[in-house]
Amino acid sequence: MSFAKAQDLLKLAMMATRRSGVSLEEIVEEFGCVHRSAQRMTVALETAFPQTEQEDGDDRKRRWHIPARAVAPLLLPSAEELAAMTTAIRQLDAAGMAAEAATVRQMERKVRALIPAHAGTRLAVDEEALLEALGHAARPGPRPAGTSEVDSAISESLKGPFLLRISYRRRTQDKPTERVVAPHGLLLGVRRYLVARDTAKPAAAPLRHYRVEEIYSAEVLDESFEIDPGFNIREHSEKGFGSFENAAEHGDVIWRFSPDAAPHARRFVFHPTQSVEEEPDGSLLVRFKASGHLEMCWHLYSWGKSVEVLQPARLREMVHGHQREFEALP
């Protein structure tokens, strides 16, 4: 058996340890093979792992399942995986997500505790070299200040989900006020926003965004709630250019990058919904739908005179007269 086939077999065995097992259709999709090849792979799986069990589900699909303990001794983490876990913890710490960093750190300890002593030393040397090459994945730059107590409370409330009592100050307020909210998600960016429903408002009221740095205290309540039907944090995030969303501003956005800046701009993903179009003179049109004109202005300023706003008119007015010539592009 070739090394590549052995890797595929181990990957298939890992898939088979899932509670639902693995079906032929899932094998075809995962490995990009034909149905006949998937059948041969299940035969190889049963040969290599005699503990493999077959079961026909209610959907009339046959599934193969292996007890996790039969595969566990073969799943020694690689140095790359350990380095990635360490890097992820540092990234979470740098982003102010203390609760999530603590959770991943606890998982890291469990993984390392399961590594056999004879392999631990070799992995540690390889991991150290990788982390040095990665430069420890530092994330420089300013970010809003926060408190670990508030971050932990938000994290716990989202897992429930549980209602959250917060002390929050709006920009128009001198002092924070208390309110009870139903957290639906967290938007990460230049600023962090808690997406939540104010329980004092009508059920049909739109979700609100609360700046995390303006939450002075947070307490998780024992009362749970139902997430609004149809809510999806990824789809919700796409309504804005950054972490801010304003339904009144949402609409078509078109930017034209100069021929000199076009090759650089083509390597950017400005928004998940974007499409790009190259013009005859070499300039680049970028189109997407979003809101958040102020955050767009902040980003557009860094491109100086290399970008022109075609739509919307309001955004074009906001950037007019503020373009500058810079020595480098973002």
N, C-alpha and C positions, 0 to 999 in steps of 0.2 A: 504493500500500500504506500502511495506517495505521501510526502509530508503534507501537501495541500489537502489531500483526501482525509488524512488523519485529523487535520484541523476542522474540516467540515463535519466529520463524524462526531467530534467532541462538541462542536457547536450544536449539532442536532440533539445530542444527549442532554445538553443544557436546556434546550427548548422542551424536551420531553419531561423535564422535572417540574414543569409548571403544573398547577393543580388540574388544569383542563387537558394536559398532555399536548400532543401535536398531531395534526392531521396531514394527509397527503397534500391538500390544497395549500396549507401553510408552508409546507416544505417547498412546493413549486414556487410560491411567491418569494420566500426568503432566499433560496439559492438560485432562482432564475433558471430552473431546469424543467424538463418535460415530465409528464405524469409517470412514464415508465422509469425514468431515472429516480424519481422520488420513491417508487416502490422498491428499487434496488437498494436505496439508502436505508429503508426500514429493515430490509433483510440484514444488511450489514450491522445495523443498530442492535438487532436481536442477537446476532452472533457475538458481538463484542460485549454486550450487556445482557446476560441471561435473565436478569431481573425485569426486563422489559415486559410490560403487560399490554394486551390489546383490549379495547372496549368500544363497542358501538353505542354512540350517543343517541339522544332523542331525535337529533337532526339526521339520523341514519348515516352519519359520517364515522368512519373508524378512526380511532385515535390511539396513539402509542404513548405510554406513560412509564417513567422510570423513577423509583424512589430517590429522593435527593441524596440520601446517604451513600448510594452506589456511585455517584459521580463526584461527590465532595472532595475525595483525596486527589482528584485530577485537576482541580480548579485552583491551583496555586496562582495568586495574583502576580502579574508581571511588574517589573520595575517601572514601566511606563504608567501602568494603572495606579501604582502607589504614589508616583510623583504627581499624577493628575489629581488625585484626591487631596494631597497636601496643597497643591496650587489652588484648588477649589476652596479650601478652608480659608486661605489667605485672601482670596478674592471676595469671599463673603464677609470677612472681617473688614476689609477695606471699604466695602459697600455699606457698612453699618448694619448688616444683617446678622447680629450677634447670636440670636436664637438658632437660626439655620446653621451658622458656623459651628455652634456647640453640638448640634445634632450630627453633623457630618464628622466632627472630631470624635464623637463617641463611636460612630460606625467605624472610623478608621482604627480605633483601638481594638475593636472586636476583630476586624480583619487581620490586623497584625498579630493578635493573640493566637490566631488559628494557623499561622505560618510555622512549619516545622523548624526546629532550631538549626538543622544542617543547611537549610535554604535561606534562612534569615540573614546571615552574614553576607552572602553573595548578593542578595537583593538590595541590602542596605547600601553596598558600594555602588551598584548600578544606579540606584535611585538618587544618591547624592550627586553623582555626575550629571544626571538629567536635570536636577533642580538647579545646579550651577549653570548649566547651559541655558536654562530657561530664565536665568536671572531672577529667580524666585517670583516671577510673574507679578511684579509690583504694579499698582495702579495709581499713578500720580494724579495730581489735580485736585481742585477744590470740590467739596461735597458738603451738603447741609449737615449740621450737627444733629445728633439725636441722643436718646438715652436707651440703655440696654433694657430698662424696665418696660418702657413703652414698646420697644421692638419685640420683647418676649410676649407681652400681652397680645399684641396684634397677631403674632405667629400662632399663639394658642387659640385665639378666637377663630382664626381662619380654619384651623384643623377641625373644630367642633362640627359645624360652625356654632359659635356662641355669641350672644349679644355682648357688646362692649360699651362700657361707660367711660366716656372720655371728657377731659377738660380741654377745650379747643378755643383758640383765638383766631377770629377772622381778621383780615387786614384792616377792616374798618372799625374794629373793636379795640378798646384800651386794655381790657381785661378778658381773660378766657372765661367761657361759660360751659356749663356741664350739659351733656346730651348723651342719649343712648342710641347707638347705631348698630346696624346689622351688616358686618363686613362681608364683602363679596370677593375682594381681591386686592392686590397691591401692584401699583404701577411704578417701575423703576426707571430713573433717568437723571437729568440734572437735578430734579427734585423728585422725592418719593411721595406718591399720593395713595391714600387709602380709599378704595372705592367702596362706598357703603350707603345703605338706605337709612335715613333719619327716621326712627320709629315714631317721632312726634308728628311726622308729615303723613298725608294720605298714602295708602298703599300704592296708588297709581302714580305717585310722584316719582320723577326721575332719580336715578342714583346720583349721589353727590361725591365730590372729590375733596378729601381732607389732607392738607399738607402735613406729612408726618412730623416735620420739625416744629410745627405749631401745636402739636398735641402734647400738653404739659404733663398729663397723667392719664393712665388707662387701667381699667379694672375689668377683668373677664367675669361675666355674670354666669350664673348656673343655667339660665334660660337659653335653649337652642331656638333655631328658626329655620325656615325653608328658604333656600336660595331662589331668587326670582327665576321663574321658568324661562328657558331660552338664553339665560345669561352665559356668556363665554368670555373669559378674561382676555384671551388673545384677540377675539373679534372686537371687543370693547377697546382694547389698546390701539387698534388700527384706526379708530375714529380721530385720533390726534396725531400731530407730527411728532411730538415728544410725549411727555407724561401728562400734559394738560389737554383737556377735551372740552370743547364748547360747541354745542349743537347749532347755535346761531351762526358760527363761522364755518361750519363744515361745508365743503364744496370742492370744485375742481381747482387744482393748482397746476400751473405750468411755468417751468423755469427754463431759460435758454442759457447754456454755458458756451462761452466763446470757443472758437476753434483751438486756441492754445490750451484752454482748461478742459476741453472735452475728453481727452484721453484719461485724465485724472478723475474727472467726474464719473466716467463710465465704470470706474472701479468702486463707486460708492453705491450703497443701498440706502437711499434717502427715506423710503417708506415701503412697507411690504406690498402695497398695491401699485407700485410705480410701473410705468412703461417708458421706454426710451426710444427716441427717433433721431437719426442722424440727418442733418440738413445738407444740401449740396455744397455749402461753403465750409463744411467741417464742424459746424457748431452742433450742439447736442440739446435736444428737447427732452425734458423729464416731466412726466405727467403723473399725478396721483390725486386721490381724494383724501382730505384731512382737514382738521381745524387746528387752532393753536398758532395764530399769526405771530404773536410775540416770540415764541420759541423759534419759529421760522426766521424771524428777523435776526435773532442771536446767531443762528447758524449761517445765514446768508451773509452777514457782515464779514465772517471769516474768509469768504470767497472774494471780497472786494469788488472790483469792477469786472470780474470775470464772469459774473452771472447777471442776468436780466430777468425780472419778474414780469411775465406776460399776464398771468391770472393768479389770484383775483385782483381786482382793481384796488381794493382796500389795502392789500399787502403791498402792492406796487407804490402806493402813496406813502406807506410807512417806511419803506427803504429808500425812497427818493431823496437824493442829496446826502446820503450817508455812506455811499460807496467810496472805498479808498484803494490805492495801489499798495499791495503788499509784496514783500520779497518772496514769499512762498505761499503755496496753497495748503488747505487743511490736510 
